[in-house]
Amino acid sequence: MRFANIEQTGAEIKADMKDLKKTVIITAITATLATVFGVAAFNATLLSGMITSFESGKNATRPQGGKTLFRIPFGSAITLTPALDAIATR
């Protein structure tokens, strides 16, 4: 009688452990996915803000002192003089 009771209790504990194991695995997978998607969303937001800032700065460029600046790759600029300044004064 006591042995049967111990076996029944052991079987119940084993069944509960299987459920607990499934719960732990599902929780771990969910937490991992939430972390990955959270980091991806943060990176996308940061990148969007950086691109917006650079576009805003690029659009804020205006001619200064009657000269036109043309941007070329690698951060250098060519300065062109207006046609009136090219005419020699007498």
PyMOL Python script that loads the backbone (N, CA, C, O; Angstrom):
from pymol import cmd

cmd.read_pdbstr("""\
ATOM      1  N   MET A   1       0.812  -1.183   0.000  1.00  0.00           N
ATOM      2  CA  MET A   1       0.000   0.000   0.000  1.00  0.00           C
ATOM      3  C   MET A   1       0.865   1.260   0.000  1.00  0.00           C
ATOM      4  O   MET A   1       0.630   2.174  -0.791  1.00  0.00           O
ATOM      5  N   ARG A   2       1.858   1.312   0.878  1.00  0.00           N
ATOM      6  CA  ARG A   2       2.722   2.488   0.927  1.00  0.00           C
ATOM      7  C   ARG A   2       3.522   2.613  -0.357  1.00  0.00           C
ATOM      8  O   ARG A   2       3.752   3.720  -0.845  1.00  0.00           O
ATOM      9  N   PHE A   3       3.946   1.480  -0.908  1.00  0.00           N
ATOM     10  CA  PHE A   3       4.752   1.502  -2.128  1.00  0.00           C
ATOM     11  C   PHE A   3       3.934   2.042  -3.299  1.00  0.00           C
ATOM     12  O   PHE A   3       4.453   2.808  -4.112  1.00  0.00           O
ATOM     13  N   ALA A   4       2.675   1.656  -3.393  1.00  0.00           N
ATOM     14  CA  ALA A   4       1.806   2.139  -4.470  1.00  0.00           C
ATOM     15  C   ALA A   4       1.584   3.654  -4.340  1.00  0.00           C
ATOM     16  O   ALA A   4       1.538   4.374  -5.337  1.00  0.00           O
ATOM     17  N   ASN A   5       1.449   4.112  -3.110  1.00  0.00           N
ATOM     18  CA  ASN A   5       1.263   5.544  -2.881  1.00  0.00           C
ATOM     19  C   ASN A   5       2.505   6.330  -3.298  1.00  0.00           C
ATOM     20  O   ASN A   5       2.390   7.410  -3.877  1.00  0.00           O
ATOM     21  N   ILE A   6       3.680   5.796  -3.009  1.00  0.00           N
ATOM     22  CA  ILE A   6       4.938   6.451  -3.393  1.00  0.00           C
ATOM     23  C   ILE A   6       5.072   6.481  -4.911  1.00  0.00           C
ATOM     24  O   ILE A   6       5.490   7.494  -5.473  1.00  0.00           O
ATOM     25  N   GLU A   7       4.724   5.384  -5.580  1.00  0.00           N
ATOM     26  CA  GLU A   7       4.798   5.342  -7.046  1.00  0.00           C
ATOM     27  C   GLU A   7       3.838   6.351  -7.669  1.00  0.00           C
ATOM     28  O   GLU A   7       4.182   7.029  -8.637  1.00  0.00           O
ATOM     29  N   GLN A   8       2.638   6.448  -7.110  1.00  0.00           N
ATOM     30  CA  GLN A   8       1.659   7.403  -7.639  1.00  0.00           C
ATOM     31  C   GLN A   8       2.158   8.841  -7.457  1.00  0.00           C
ATOM     32  O   GLN A   8       2.027   9.661  -8.365  1.00  0.00           O
ATOM     33  N   THR A   9       2.717   9.142  -6.310  1.00  0.00           N
ATOM     34  CA  THR A   9       3.255  10.479  -6.055  1.00  0.00           C
ATOM     35  C   THR A   9       4.417  10.777  -6.997  1.00  0.00           C
ATOM     36  O   THR A   9       4.533  11.885  -7.520  1.00  0.00           O
ATOM     37  N   GLY A  10       5.273   9.784  -7.208  1.00  0.00           N
ATOM     38  CA  GLY A  10       6.404   9.951  -8.138  1.00  0.00           C
ATOM     39  C   GLY A  10       5.931  10.217  -9.557  1.00  0.00           C
ATOM     40  O   GLY A  10       6.508  11.050 -10.255  1.00  0.00           O
ATOM     41  N   ALA A  11       4.881   9.516  -9.995  1.00  0.00           N
ATOM     42  CA  ALA A  11       4.339   9.728 -11.345  1.00  0.00           C
ATOM     43  C   ALA A  11       3.751  11.131 -11.476  1.00  0.00           C
ATOM     44  O   ALA A  11       3.906  11.769 -12.518  1.00  0.00           O
ATOM     45  N   GLU A  12       3.083  11.616 -10.438  1.00  0.00           N
ATOM     46  CA  GLU A  12       2.527  12.972 -10.469  1.00  0.00           C
ATOM     47  C   GLU A  12       3.632  14.026 -10.544  1.00  0.00           C
ATOM     48  O   GLU A  12       3.525  15.010 -11.276  1.00  0.00           O
ATOM     49  N   ILE A  13       4.689  13.797  -9.772  1.00  0.00           N
ATOM     50  CA  ILE A  13       5.819  14.739  -9.792  1.00  0.00           C
ATOM     51  C   ILE A  13       6.472  14.749 -11.171  1.00  0.00           C
ATOM     52  O   ILE A  13       6.836  15.808 -11.681  1.00  0.00           O
ATOM     53  N   LYS A  14       6.620  13.577 -11.770  1.00  0.00           N
ATOM     54  CA  LYS A  14       7.221  13.478 -13.103  1.00  0.00           C
ATOM     55  C   LYS A  14       6.370  14.219 -14.139  1.00  0.00           C
ATOM     56  O   LYS A  14       6.908  14.914 -15.001  1.00  0.00           O
ATOM     57  N   ALA A  15       5.059  14.075 -14.058  1.00  0.00           N
ATOM     58  CA  ALA A  15       4.164  14.770 -14.995  1.00  0.00           C
ATOM     59  C   ALA A  15       4.251  16.288 -14.792  1.00  0.00           C
ATOM     60  O   ALA A  15       4.264  17.050 -15.759  1.00  0.00           O
ATOM     61  N   ASP A  16       4.310  16.713 -13.536  1.00  0.00           N
ATOM     62  CA  ASP A  16       4.442  18.147 -13.257  1.00  0.00           C
ATOM     63  C   ASP A  16       5.769  18.693 -13.769  1.00  0.00           C
ATOM     64  O   ASP A  16       5.832  19.824 -14.250  1.00  0.00           O
ATOM     65  N   MET A  17       6.823  17.900 -13.668  1.00  0.00           N
ATOM     66  CA  MET A  17       8.136  18.332 -14.156  1.00  0.00           C
ATOM     67  C   MET A  17       8.137  18.499 -15.672  1.00  0.00           C
ATOM     68  O   MET A  17       8.786  19.409 -16.190  1.00  0.00           O
ATOM     69  N   LYS A  18       7.421  17.636 -16.390  1.00  0.00           N
ATOM     70  CA  LYS A  18       7.340  17.771 -17.848  1.00  0.00           C
ATOM     71  C   LYS A  18       6.657  19.087 -18.216  1.00  0.00           C
ATOM     72  O   LYS A  18       7.108  19.804 -19.109  1.00  0.00           O
ATOM     73  N   ASP A  19       5.568  19.395 -17.519  1.00  0.00           N
ATOM     74  CA  ASP A  19       4.872  20.659 -17.775  1.00  0.00           C
ATOM     75  C   ASP A  19       5.761  21.859 -17.443  1.00  0.00           C
ATOM     76  O   ASP A  19       5.781  22.849 -18.174  1.00  0.00           O
ATOM     77  N   LEU A  20       6.488  21.758 -16.343  1.00  0.00           N
ATOM     78  CA  LEU A  20       7.383  22.839 -15.949  1.00  0.00           C
ATOM     79  C   LEU A  20       8.495  23.022 -16.977  1.00  0.00           C
ATOM     80  O   LEU A  20       8.866  24.149 -17.303  1.00  0.00           O
ATOM     81  N   LYS A  21       9.022  21.913 -17.485  1.00  0.00           N
ATOM     82  CA  LYS A  21      10.088  21.981 -18.489  1.00  0.00           C
ATOM     83  C   LYS A  21       9.579  22.674 -19.758  1.00  0.00           C
ATOM     84  O   LYS A  21      10.276  23.512 -20.330  1.00  0.00           O
ATOM     85  N   LYS A  22       8.368  22.326 -20.196  1.00  0.00           N
ATOM     86  CA  LYS A  22       7.789  22.982 -21.375  1.00  0.00           C
ATOM     87  C   LYS A  22       7.611  24.476 -21.128  1.00  0.00           C
ATOM     88  O   LYS A  22       7.903  25.296 -21.998  1.00  0.00           O
ATOM     89  N   THR A  23       7.134  24.820 -19.947  1.00  0.00           N
ATOM     90  CA  THR A  23       6.913  26.228 -19.611  1.00  0.00           C
ATOM     91  C   THR A  23       8.220  27.012 -19.619  1.00  0.00           C
ATOM     92  O   THR A  23       8.275  28.130 -20.130  1.00  0.00           O
ATOM     93  N   VAL A  24       9.264  26.429 -19.056  1.00  0.00           N
ATOM     94  CA  VAL A  24      10.567  27.103 -19.016  1.00  0.00           C
ATOM     95  C   VAL A  24      11.116  27.290 -20.425  1.00  0.00           C
ATOM     96  O   VAL A  24      11.644  28.356 -20.741  1.00  0.00           O
ATOM     97  N   ILE A  25      11.001  26.278 -21.272  1.00  0.00           N
ATOM     98  CA  ILE A  25      11.505  26.371 -22.646  1.00  0.00           C
ATOM     99  C   ILE A  25      10.740  27.438 -23.426  1.00  0.00           C
ATOM    100  O   ILE A  25      11.346  28.252 -24.123  1.00  0.00           O
ATOM    101  N   ILE A  26       9.425  27.437 -23.313  1.00  0.00           N
ATOM    102  CA  ILE A  26       8.617  28.431 -24.029  1.00  0.00           C
ATOM    103  C   ILE A  26       8.935  29.841 -23.538  1.00  0.00           C
ATOM    104  O   ILE A  26       9.011  30.775 -24.337  1.00  0.00           O
ATOM    105  N   THR A  27       9.119  29.998 -22.231  1.00  0.00           N
ATOM    106  CA  THR A  27       9.458  31.310 -21.679  1.00  0.00           C
ATOM    107  C   THR A  27      10.820  31.778 -22.175  1.00  0.00           C
ATOM    108  O   THR A  27      10.986  32.954 -22.502  1.00  0.00           O
ATOM    109  N   ALA A  28      11.789  30.883 -22.236  1.00  0.00           N
ATOM    110  CA  ALA A  28      13.129  31.246 -22.716  1.00  0.00           C
ATOM    111  C   ALA A  28      13.093  31.665 -24.182  1.00  0.00           C
ATOM    112  O   ALA A  28      13.720  32.654 -24.562  1.00  0.00           O
ATOM    113  N   ILE A  29      12.366  30.922 -25.001  1.00  0.00           N
ATOM    114  CA  ILE A  29      12.266  31.263 -26.428  1.00  0.00           C
ATOM    115  C   ILE A  29      11.574  32.616 -26.601  1.00  0.00           C
ATOM    116  O   ILE A  29      12.012  33.439 -27.404  1.00  0.00           O
ATOM    117  N   THR A  30      10.513  32.842 -25.862  1.00  0.00           N
ATOM    118  CA  THR A  30       9.785  34.110 -25.950  1.00  0.00           C
ATOM    119  C   THR A  30      10.658  35.285 -25.523  1.00  0.00           C
ATOM    120  O   THR A  30      10.658  36.330 -26.173  1.00  0.00           O
ATOM    121  N   ALA A  31      11.397  35.117 -24.439  1.00  0.00           N
ATOM    122  CA  ALA A  31      12.274  36.194 -23.964  1.00  0.00           C
ATOM    123  C   ALA A  31      13.373  36.490 -24.980  1.00  0.00           C
ATOM    124  O   ALA A  31      13.716  37.650 -25.205  1.00  0.00           O
ATOM    125  N   THR A  32      13.923  35.446 -25.592  1.00  0.00           N
ATOM    126  CA  THR A  32      14.966  35.635 -26.606  1.00  0.00           C
ATOM    127  C   THR A  32      14.423  36.386 -27.811  1.00  0.00           C
ATOM    128  O   THR A  32      15.058  37.322 -28.297  1.00  0.00           O
ATOM    129  N   LEU A  33      13.258  35.984 -28.296  1.00  0.00           N
ATOM    130  CA  LEU A  33      12.660  36.671 -29.449  1.00  0.00           C
ATOM    131  C   LEU A  33      12.326  38.124 -29.123  1.00  0.00           C
ATOM    132  O   LEU A  33      12.528  39.011 -29.953  1.00  0.00           O
ATOM    133  N   ALA A  34      11.819  38.366 -27.929  1.00  0.00           N
ATOM    134  CA  ALA A  34      11.497  39.743 -27.535  1.00  0.00           C
ATOM    135  C   ALA A  34      12.755  40.603 -27.494  1.00  0.00           C
ATOM    136  O   ALA A  34      12.728  41.763 -27.906  1.00  0.00           O
ATOM    137  N   THR A  35      13.853  40.043 -27.000  1.00  0.00           N
ATOM    138  CA  THR A  35      15.112  40.782 -26.951  1.00  0.00           C
ATOM    139  C   THR A  35      15.630  41.082 -28.348  1.00  0.00           C
ATOM    140  O   THR A  35      16.043  42.206 -28.630  1.00  0.00           O
ATOM    141  N   VAL A  36      15.609  40.079 -29.225  1.00  0.00           N
ATOM    142  CA  VAL A  36      16.100  40.267 -30.598  1.00  0.00           C
ATOM    143  C   VAL A  36      15.272  41.323 -31.324  1.00  0.00           C
ATOM    144  O   VAL A  36      15.830  42.216 -31.963  1.00  0.00           O
ATOM    145  N   PHE A  37      13.951  41.228 -31.232  1.00  0.00           N
ATOM    146  CA  PHE A  37      13.102  42.203 -31.917  1.00  0.00           C
ATOM    147  C   PHE A  37      13.222  43.594 -31.287  1.00  0.00           C
ATOM    148  O   PHE A  37      13.130  44.600 -31.990  1.00  0.00           O
ATOM    149  N   GLY A  38      13.421  43.657 -29.987  1.00  0.00           N
ATOM    150  CA  GLY A  38      13.613  44.950 -29.329  1.00  0.00           C
ATOM    151  C   GLY A  38      14.884  45.644 -29.784  1.00  0.00           C
ATOM    152  O   GLY A  38      14.881  46.846 -30.049  1.00  0.00           O
ATOM    153  N   VAL A  39      15.976  44.887 -29.877  1.00  0.00           N
ATOM    154  CA  VAL A  39      17.240  45.457 -30.353  1.00  0.00           C
ATOM    155  C   VAL A  39      17.115  45.879 -31.812  1.00  0.00           C
ATOM    156  O   VAL A  39      17.622  46.933 -32.195  1.00  0.00           O
ATOM    157  N   ALA A  40      16.446  45.072 -32.626  1.00  0.00           N
ATOM    158  CA  ALA A  40      16.255  45.426 -34.040  1.00  0.00           C
ATOM    159  C   ALA A  40      15.433  46.705 -34.174  1.00  0.00           C
ATOM    160  O   ALA A  40      15.749  47.557 -35.004  1.00  0.00           O
ATOM    161  N   ALA A  41      14.396  46.845 -33.378  1.00  0.00           N
ATOM    162  CA  ALA A  41      13.570  48.059 -33.428  1.00  0.00           C
ATOM    163  C   ALA A  41      14.362  49.281 -32.976  1.00  0.00           C
ATOM    164  O   ALA A  41      14.236  50.355 -33.565  1.00  0.00           O
ATOM    165  N   PHE A  42      15.172  49.124 -31.943  1.00  0.00           N
ATOM    166  CA  PHE A  42      16.011  50.230 -31.471  1.00  0.00           C
ATOM    167  C   PHE A  42      17.005  50.645 -32.547  1.00  0.00           C
ATOM    168  O   PHE A  42      17.198  51.837 -32.782  1.00  0.00           O
ATOM    169  N   ASN A  43      17.636  49.675 -33.204  1.00  0.00           N
ATOM    170  CA  ASN A  43      18.587  49.987 -34.275  1.00  0.00           C
ATOM    171  C   ASN A  43      17.897  50.688 -35.436  1.00  0.00           C
ATOM    172  O   ASN A  43      18.445  51.639 -35.993  1.00  0.00           O
ATOM    173  N   ALA A  44      16.712  50.240 -35.807  1.00  0.00           N
ATOM    174  CA  ALA A  44      15.979  50.873 -36.909  1.00  0.00           C
ATOM    175  C   ALA A  44      15.613  52.312 -36.558  1.00  0.00           C
ATOM    176  O   ALA A  44      15.716  53.203 -37.401  1.00  0.00           O
ATOM    177  N   THR A  45      15.192  52.539 -35.330  1.00  0.00           N
ATOM    178  CA  THR A  45      14.848  53.894 -34.899  1.00  0.00           C
ATOM    179  C   THR A  45      16.071  54.800 -34.902  1.00  0.00           C
ATOM    180  O   THR A  45      16.006  55.942 -35.357  1.00  0.00           O
ATOM    181  N   LEU A  46      17.178  54.288 -34.397  1.00  0.00           N
ATOM    182  CA  LEU A  46      18.413  55.063 -34.357  1.00  0.00           C
ATOM    183  C   LEU A  46      18.894  55.387 -35.765  1.00  0.00           C
ATOM    184  O   LEU A  46      19.292  56.520 -36.035  1.00  0.00           O
ATOM    185  N   LEU A  47      18.863  54.419 -36.656  1.00  0.00           N
ATOM    186  CA  LEU A  47      19.291  54.636 -38.035  1.00  0.00           C
ATOM    187  C   LEU A  47      18.391  55.647 -38.729  1.00  0.00           C
ATOM    188  O   LEU A  47      18.877  56.509 -39.461  1.00  0.00           O
ATOM    189  N   SER A  48      17.098  55.551 -38.509  1.00  0.00           N
ATOM    190  CA  SER A  48      16.157  56.496 -39.112  1.00  0.00           C
ATOM    191  C   SER A  48      16.439  57.919 -38.636  1.00  0.00           C
ATOM    192  O   SER A  48      16.425  58.856 -39.434  1.00  0.00           O
ATOM    193  N   GLY A  49      16.690  58.080 -37.360  1.00  0.00           N
ATOM    194  CA  GLY A  49      17.010  59.402 -36.822  1.00  0.00           C
ATOM    195  C   GLY A  49      18.305  59.957 -37.386  1.00  0.00           C
ATOM    196  O   GLY A  49      18.396  61.147 -37.686  1.00  0.00           O
ATOM    197  N   MET A  50      19.313  59.094 -37.531  1.00  0.00           N
ATOM    198  CA  MET A  50      20.587  59.546 -38.085  1.00  0.00           C
ATOM    199  C   MET A  50      20.430  59.966 -39.540  1.00  0.00           C
ATOM    200  O   MET A  50      20.971  60.993 -39.949  1.00  0.00           O
ATOM    201  N   ILE A  51      19.701  59.190 -40.320  1.00  0.00           N
ATOM    202  CA  ILE A  51      19.493  59.528 -41.731  1.00  0.00           C
ATOM    203  C   ILE A  51      18.722  60.840 -41.848  1.00  0.00           C
ATOM    204  O   ILE A  51      19.045  61.679 -42.689  1.00  0.00           O
ATOM    205  N   THR A  52      17.712  61.016 -41.014  1.00  0.00           N
ATOM    206  CA  THR A  52      16.943  62.261 -41.027  1.00  0.00           C
ATOM    207  C   THR A  52      17.832  63.455 -40.688  1.00  0.00           C
ATOM    208  O   THR A  52      17.713  64.512 -41.308  1.00  0.00           O
ATOM    209  N   SER A  53      18.712  63.295 -39.716  1.00  0.00           N
ATOM    210  CA  SER A  53      19.615  64.383 -39.339  1.00  0.00           C
ATOM    211  C   SER A  53      20.562  64.732 -40.473  1.00  0.00           C
ATOM    212  O   SER A  53      20.778  65.909 -40.762  1.00  0.00           O
ATOM    213  N   PHE A  54      21.126  63.725 -41.113  1.00  0.00           N
ATOM    214  CA  PHE A  54      22.051  63.989 -42.211  1.00  0.00           C
ATOM    215  C   PHE A  54      21.336  64.629 -43.391  1.00  0.00           C
ATOM    216  O   PHE A  54      21.878  65.538 -44.020  1.00  0.00           O
ATOM    217  N   GLU A  55      20.126  64.167 -43.702  1.00  0.00           N
ATOM    218  CA  GLU A  55      19.358  64.764 -44.795  1.00  0.00           C
ATOM    219  C   GLU A  55      19.011  66.215 -44.468  1.00  0.00           C
ATOM    220  O   GLU A  55      19.059  67.078 -45.343  1.00  0.00           O
ATOM    221  N   SER A  56      18.666  66.480 -43.222  1.00  0.00           N
ATOM    222  CA  SER A  56      18.344  67.839 -42.797  1.00  0.00           C
ATOM    223  C   SER A  56      19.559  68.745 -42.941  1.00  0.00           C
ATOM    224  O   SER A  56      19.437  69.880 -43.400  1.00  0.00           O
ATOM    225  N   GLY A  57      20.717  68.256 -42.556  1.00  0.00           N
ATOM    226  CA  GLY A  57      21.946  69.045 -42.700  1.00  0.00           C
ATOM    227  C   GLY A  57      22.312  69.264 -44.148  1.00  0.00           C
ATOM    228  O   GLY A  57      22.784  70.338 -44.522  1.00  0.00           O
ATOM    229  N   LYS A  58      22.095  68.251 -44.963  1.00  0.00           N
ATOM    230  CA  LYS A  58      22.410  68.377 -46.386  1.00  0.00           C
ATOM    231  C   LYS A  58      21.501  69.404 -47.044  1.00  0.00           C
ATOM    232  O   LYS A  58      21.956  70.181 -47.884  1.00  0.00           O
ATOM    233  N   ASN A  59      20.239  69.422 -46.680  1.00  0.00           N
ATOM    234  CA  ASN A  59      19.288  70.367 -47.261  1.00  0.00           C
ATOM    235  C   ASN A  59      19.474  71.780 -46.720  1.00  0.00           C
ATOM    236  O   ASN A  59      18.981  72.731 -47.327  1.00  0.00           O
ATOM    237  N   ALA A  60      20.164  71.945 -45.609  1.00  0.00           N
ATOM    238  CA  ALA A  60      20.375  73.266 -45.021  1.00  0.00           C
ATOM    239  C   ALA A  60      21.518  74.010 -45.700  1.00  0.00           C
ATOM    240  O   ALA A  60      21.694  75.202 -45.447  1.00  0.00           O
ATOM    241  N   THR A  61      22.298  73.353 -46.548  1.00  0.00           N
ATOM    242  CA  THR A  61      23.414  73.998 -47.236  1.00  0.00           C
ATOM    243  C   THR A  61      22.868  75.038 -48.200  1.00  0.00           C
ATOM    244  O   THR A  61      21.946  74.757 -48.966  1.00  0.00           O
ATOM    245  N   ARG A  62      23.437  76.245 -48.163  1.00  0.00           N
ATOM    246  CA  ARG A  62      22.981  77.311 -49.052  1.00  0.00           C
ATOM    247  C   ARG A  62      24.197  78.044 -49.598  1.00  0.00           C
ATOM    248  O   ARG A  62      25.272  77.991 -49.001  1.00  0.00           O
ATOM    249  N   PRO A  63      24.041  78.717 -50.711  1.00  0.00           N
ATOM    250  CA  PRO A  63      25.160  79.491 -51.251  1.00  0.00           C
ATOM    251  C   PRO A  63      25.569  80.589 -50.276  1.00  0.00           C
ATOM    252  O   PRO A  63      24.717  81.227 -49.657  1.00  0.00           O
ATOM    253  N   GLN A  64      26.867  80.805 -50.143  1.00  0.00           N
ATOM    254  CA  GLN A  64      27.357  81.821 -49.220  1.00  0.00           C
ATOM    255  C   GLN A  64      28.286  82.781 -49.959  1.00  0.00           C
ATOM    256  O   GLN A  64      29.156  82.347 -50.713  1.00  0.00           O
ATOM    257  N   GLY A  65      28.107  84.060 -49.747  1.00  0.00           N
ATOM    258  CA  GLY A  65      28.997  85.063 -50.320  1.00  0.00           C
ATOM    259  C   GLY A  65      28.955  85.119 -51.836  1.00  0.00           C
ATOM    260  O   GLY A  65      29.964  85.460 -52.453  1.00  0.00           O
ATOM    261  N   GLY A  66      27.847  84.805 -52.453  1.00  0.00           N
ATOM    262  CA  GLY A  66      27.748  84.861 -53.899  1.00  0.00           C
ATOM    263  C   GLY A  66      28.414  83.695 -54.602  1.00  0.00           C
ATOM    264  O   GLY A  66      28.461  83.673 -55.831  1.00  0.00           O
ATOM    265  N   LYS A  67      28.921  82.745 -53.876  1.00  0.00           N
ATOM    266  CA  LYS A  67      29.590  81.590 -54.469  1.00  0.00           C
ATOM    267  C   LYS A  67      28.714  80.360 -54.283  1.00  0.00           C
ATOM    268  O   LYS A  67      28.007  80.221 -53.285  1.00  0.00           O
ATOM    269  N   THR A  68      28.779  79.487 -55.253  1.00  0.00           N
ATOM    270  CA  THR A  68      27.994  78.267 -55.188  1.00  0.00           C
ATOM    271  C   THR A  68      28.916  77.110 -54.837  1.00  0.00           C
ATOM    272  O   THR A  68      29.971  76.942 -55.448  1.00  0.00           O
ATOM    273  N   LEU A  69      28.523  76.328 -53.870  1.00  0.00           N
ATOM    274  CA  LEU A  69      29.309  75.158 -53.483  1.00  0.00           C
ATOM    275  C   LEU A  69      28.652  73.911 -54.047  1.00  0.00           C
ATOM    276  O   LEU A  69      27.459  73.680 -53.850  1.00  0.00           O
ATOM    277  N   PHE A  70      29.431  73.121 -54.739  1.00  0.00           N
ATOM    278  CA  PHE A  70      28.957  71.837 -55.230  1.00  0.00           C
ATOM    279  C   PHE A  70      29.639  70.748 -54.431  1.00  0.00           C
ATOM    280  O   PHE A  70      30.866  70.709 -54.335  1.00  0.00           O
ATOM    281  N   ARG A  71      28.854  69.879 -53.869  1.00  0.00           N
ATOM    282  CA  ARG A  71      29.433  68.785 -53.088  1.00  0.00           C
ATOM    283  C   ARG A  71      29.825  67.641 -54.013  1.00  0.00           C
ATOM    284  O   ARG A  71      29.068  67.248 -54.901  1.00  0.00           O
ATOM    285  N   ILE A  72      31.010  67.124 -53.787  1.00  0.00           N
ATOM    286  CA  ILE A  72      31.466  65.943 -54.511  1.00  0.00           C
ATOM    287  C   ILE A  72      31.829  64.895 -53.474  1.00  0.00           C
ATOM    288  O   ILE A  72      31.979  65.219 -52.296  1.00  0.00           O
ATOM    289  N   PRO A  73      31.971  63.653 -53.888  1.00  0.00           N
ATOM    290  CA  PRO A  73      32.263  62.592 -52.907  1.00  0.00           C
ATOM    291  C   PRO A  73      33.525  62.868 -52.100  1.00  0.00           C
ATOM    292  O   PRO A  73      34.386  63.644 -52.514  1.00  0.00           O
ATOM    293  N   PHE A  74      33.618  62.234 -50.965  1.00  0.00           N
ATOM    294  CA  PHE A  74      34.747  62.262 -50.044  1.00  0.00           C
ATOM    295  C   PHE A  74      34.870  63.583 -49.299  1.00  0.00           C
ATOM    296  O   PHE A  74      35.951  63.910 -48.809  1.00  0.00           O
ATOM    297  N   GLY A  75      33.790  64.348 -49.204  1.00  0.00           N
ATOM    298  CA  GLY A  75      33.749  65.495 -48.317  1.00  0.00           C
ATOM    299  C   GLY A  75      34.409  66.766 -48.821  1.00  0.00           C
ATOM    300  O   GLY A  75      34.387  67.763 -48.099  1.00  0.00           O
ATOM    301  N   SER A  76      34.995  66.799 -50.009  1.00  0.00           N
ATOM    302  CA  SER A  76      35.589  68.040 -50.497  1.00  0.00           C
ATOM    303  C   SER A  76      34.555  68.813 -51.301  1.00  0.00           C
ATOM    304  O   SER A  76      33.508  68.271 -51.656  1.00  0.00           O
ATOM    305  N   ALA A  77      34.842  70.066 -51.587  1.00  0.00           N
ATOM    306  CA  ALA A  77      33.887  70.897 -52.316  1.00  0.00           C
ATOM    307  C   ALA A  77      34.626  71.713 -53.372  1.00  0.00           C
ATOM    308  O   ALA A  77      35.785  72.082 -53.186  1.00  0.00           O
ATOM    309  N   ILE A  78      33.953  71.985 -54.465  1.00  0.00           N
ATOM    310  CA  ILE A  78      34.495  72.825 -55.528  1.00  0.00           C
ATOM    311  C   ILE A  78      33.780  74.166 -55.433  1.00  0.00           C
ATOM    312  O   ILE A  78      32.553  74.208 -55.347  1.00  0.00           O
ATOM    313  N   THR A  79      34.535  75.260 -55.448  1.00  0.00           N
ATOM    314  CA  THR A  79      33.939  76.585 -55.395  1.00  0.00           C
ATOM    315  C   THR A  79      34.006  77.195 -56.791  1.00  0.00           C
ATOM    316  O   THR A  79      35.082  77.321 -57.375  1.00  0.00           O
ATOM    317  N   LEU A  80      32.853  77.567 -57.310  1.00  0.00           N
ATOM    318  CA  LEU A  80      32.788  78.202 -58.624  1.00  0.00           C
ATOM    319  C   LEU A  80      32.504  79.681 -58.435  1.00  0.00           C
ATOM    320  O   LEU A  80      31.630  80.058 -57.655  1.00  0.00           O
ATOM    321  N   THR A  81      33.241  80.513 -59.148  1.00  0.00           N
ATOM    322  CA  THR A  81      32.998  81.950 -59.047  1.00  0.00           C
ATOM    323  C   THR A  81      31.888  82.332 -60.003  1.00  0.00           C
ATOM    324  O   THR A  81      31.800  81.772 -61.096  1.00  0.00           O
ATOM    325  N   PRO A  82      31.050  83.258 -59.626  1.00  0.00           N
ATOM    326  CA  PRO A  82      29.998  83.708 -60.538  1.00  0.00           C
ATOM    327  C   PRO A  82      30.598  84.357 -61.786  1.00  0.00           C
ATOM    328  O   PRO A  82      31.748  84.798 -61.780  1.00  0.00           O
ATOM    329  N   ALA A  83      29.810  84.407 -62.843  1.00  0.00           N
ATOM    330  CA  ALA A  83      30.283  84.927 -64.129  1.00  0.00           C
ATOM    331  C   ALA A  83      30.701  86.388 -64.029  1.00  0.00           C
ATOM    332  O   ALA A  83      31.640  86.790 -64.716  1.00  0.00           O
ATOM    333  N   LEU A  84      30.054  87.190 -63.213  1.00  0.00           N
ATOM    334  CA  LEU A  84      30.406  88.608 -63.105  1.00  0.00           C
ATOM    335  C   LEU A  84      31.778  88.806 -62.485  1.00  0.00           C
ATOM    336  O   LEU A  84      32.485  89.746 -62.849  1.00  0.00           O
ATOM    337  N   ASP A  85      32.166  87.952 -61.564  1.00  0.00           N
ATOM    338  CA  ASP A  85      33.480  88.080 -60.941  1.00  0.00           C
ATOM    339  C   ASP A  85      34.595  87.671 -61.894  1.00  0.00           C
ATOM    340  O   ASP A  85      35.746  88.060 -61.700  1.00  0.00           O
ATOM    341  N   ALA A  86      34.268  86.897 -62.914  1.00  0.00           N
ATOM    342  CA  ALA A  86      35.285  86.438 -63.847  1.00  0.00           C
ATOM    343  C   ALA A  86      35.678  87.533 -64.840  1.00  0.00           C
ATOM    344  O   ALA A  86      36.743  87.456 -65.452  1.00  0.00           O
ATOM    345  N   ILE A  87      34.834  88.547 -65.004  1.00  0.00           N
ATOM    346  CA  ILE A  87      35.139  89.648 -65.928  1.00  0.00           C
ATOM    347  C   ILE A  87      36.143  90.583 -65.254  1.00  0.00           C
ATOM    348  O   ILE A  87      35.948  91.018 -64.119  1.00  0.00           O
ATOM    349  N   ALA A  88      37.206  90.874 -65.973  1.00  0.00           N
ATOM    350  CA  ALA A  88      38.248  91.746 -65.415  1.00  0.00           C
ATOM    351  C   ALA A  88      37.737  93.182 -65.351  1.00  0.00           C
ATOM    352  O   ALA A  88      37.111  93.669 -66.292  1.00  0.00           O
ATOM    353  N   THR A  89      38.004  93.842 -64.251  1.00  0.00           N
ATOM    354  CA  THR A  89      37.592  95.240 -64.109  1.00  0.00           C
ATOM    355  C   THR A  89      38.627  96.142 -64.762  1.00  0.00           C
ATOM    356  O   THR A  89      39.807  95.796 -64.807  1.00  0.00           O
ATOM    357  N   ARG A  90      38.204  97.292 -65.268  1.00  0.00           N
ATOM    358  CA  ARG A  90      39.130  98.203 -65.954  1.00  0.00           C
ATOM    359  C   ARG A  90      39.579  99.287 -65.047  1.00  0.00           C
ATOM    360  O   ARG A  90      40.361 100.147 -65.452  1.00  0.00           O
TER     361      ARG A  90
END
""", "prot")
cmd.dss("prot")
cmd.show_as("cartoon", "prot")
cmd.util.cbc("prot")
cmd.orient("prot")
